[in-house]
Amino acid sequence: MKREEVFKFLTLRTIGYFLVLFAIYGVFATFGPVLYYQAEYEIMQTRGIHFVIKDVGAGKTSDTGGGLGNLLAGPQQQILIPKDPMFSILIPKIGANAKVIPNVDPSNPEDYLPKLQLGVAHAAGSVFPGMNGNIYLFAHSTDNFWNVAQYNAVFFLLKDLKPGDEIVIFFENVRHNYVVTGSKQLILRMFLI
């Protein structure tokens, strides 16, 4: 082979390797968070791990931490502490624990997209826990497939909730217990217990 042919061959091979690595990175960046949470859930089910929600007083917050290592080698009963007792949602079956951002306009992407990166959004105009009426919370949303990792991928596991599963919402340091009564597509119905 001539020197020009070797250079051309090496250049094309390098570009090919780069494109393959870039594609692999794109797949992991897109689906990695969802696969991670699904793997965590499968480990929880296999080991029989269940979560207990700890009530906290005013001003006390904590991050439960532990991650995958705690699920693999930790105790079967684990504690969930609300991220923010002023407004948080906890779902013991799937180990979900997220802050709720109040009064978010669900029809305005400039309003809700940045807030979904911080936690779950409470729709403006819907009631708050403890009031009569319907509360509307939304999460696990994205504007493009490459942004899945930036939003609440843990809520991908809502599909695994069944009637009778518990959902707890802390609002203004008061615990509100709900139970799942059914689901339709991606809408989850729950009632105060």
N, C-alpha and C positions, 0 to 999 in steps of 0.2 A: 504494500500500500504506500501511496505517496503521502508526503507530509500533510498536504492539504486535505486528503481524504481522512487521515487519522484525526486531524483537528475537527473536521466536520462531524465525524462519527462521535468523538468525545463530547462535542458541544450538544449534539442532538440527544445523546444518552444522558447527559447532565440535566438538560431541560426536561426530559422524560421522567427522570428520578424526582426532580423537583415537583412536577405536576402530580405524580403519584403520592408523594408525601403530603403535598398541599391538600389533595382530595381526602386522604386518611385523616389529616388534622380537621378538616371541615366536618367530616362525619362524626368524629369524637366531640368536637366543640358543639355541634348541633344536638346530638342525641345523648351525649355523655351524662348530663345531669339527670335526665329522665331514666336512663339505664341505671345510674347510681341509686336513685331512690327506689326503683323497682327491685334491685338487688337487696337493698336494706330491708324492704318489706318482706321479701322471700326469706331472708335470714330470720327476721322477727317471727314469721309464721312457723318456720322449721324448729326454732329453739323454744317456741312457746312464750316469747317475751310479751309482756303487757305493761302498759304505762298507767301510772297513777298520777292524777293531777293534784299538785300541792297548792293550796290557797296561800296567798301572801298578803301581808298587811300593806298599808299605804307606804309608798316609797321604797318597798323592797322588790328588787327585780334580780333575775339571774338568768344566765344562759345555761341550758342543760348540758351542752357539750357532749363529749364522749365519742361521737361519730361511729364509724363502722367498727372500729376496734372494741368499743364498749358493747356493741351488739354481738360481736363474735365471742367475747370472753367475759362480759359483764354479767351482772345478776339478771334473773328472769323478770323481776319486777323493777322497773325503772321509773324515775320521777320526772314529770314535766312541770316546769315552773313557767308561768306566763311571761312572755317577753316584756309586756307592758300591762300591768294590772288596770290601767286606765281604759284600755281597749285592745283586747287580744282574742284570738280564736285558737283553741286547742282541740285536736282530734286524736284521742288516745289510740284508736285502732291502728292508725297509720303513723303515729308519732309526730304529727304535724303541730307546729307551734309558730304562730306568726302574729306580728303586730297588725292592728287594723287602723287604717288611716280614714278618719271620718269625713263625711260630706264631700265626696269626690263626684264630679259630674261625669256620669257614664256615657254621655253623648259627645264629650269633648276629648279627643285623643291627646291634645296638648296638656290637658289636666290629668287624665288618668294614667297615661303611659309612664311618666316619671314616678308616679306614686306606686304603681305596681312593682317597681323595682325595690321599693322599701318594705312592702308587705301586701296585705289584703286591703281592698278598697271597700268602703261603705258608701253606697250610692246616696247622693244628696237627695233629700225629699222622702227617703224611706225612714221608718221609725228606728229608734235605738232599742237595745235589749231592755226588757222590763216594761215597755210601752205596748199598748194595744195596736195591732196592725202587723204589717209585714216588714221585716228587715231584709235588705238586699245587699249581699256581700259578693264581690267578684274578685277573681284572681286567676292565675295560670293563663295569662293572655299574652299575646305577642303581636307585634306588627309585621315581623318577617321571621322566617324559619331560622335564620342565623342568630336571632336574638333570644331563642328559647332559654339559653343559660342565664340570661339576665333577669328572668321573671321567676315566679314561684313554682319551680318544677315539682316541688313536693306535693302540690295539689293535683298533679297527674294521677296520684293514687286515690282520688275521690271515687274513681270507678270501682274500687274495691269495697266501698261502704255498702252495707246491707241494712234493711230495716232492723231497728233495735240498737244500732250503734250509737254511741254517745258523742255529742259535740258540746263543748263548753266554751262559752264566751264570757270573758271578764269585761265589765264595763263600769267605770268609775269605782274600782275596787270591790265590785259586787260580782259574785259568780252566778251565771245563768246557765242552767243545764237544759240541753235540748236532746231529742232523740230522733234519729232518722226514721221516717215513716215510709219512704219510697223515693224513687228517683225516676226521672224521665229524661233520656238523653243526657245532657250535661246539667240539668236542673236538679238540685237536691232539695227535697222537702224535709223539713224538720219542725218539730213542735216542742214547745216549752214543757218540761216535765216538772 
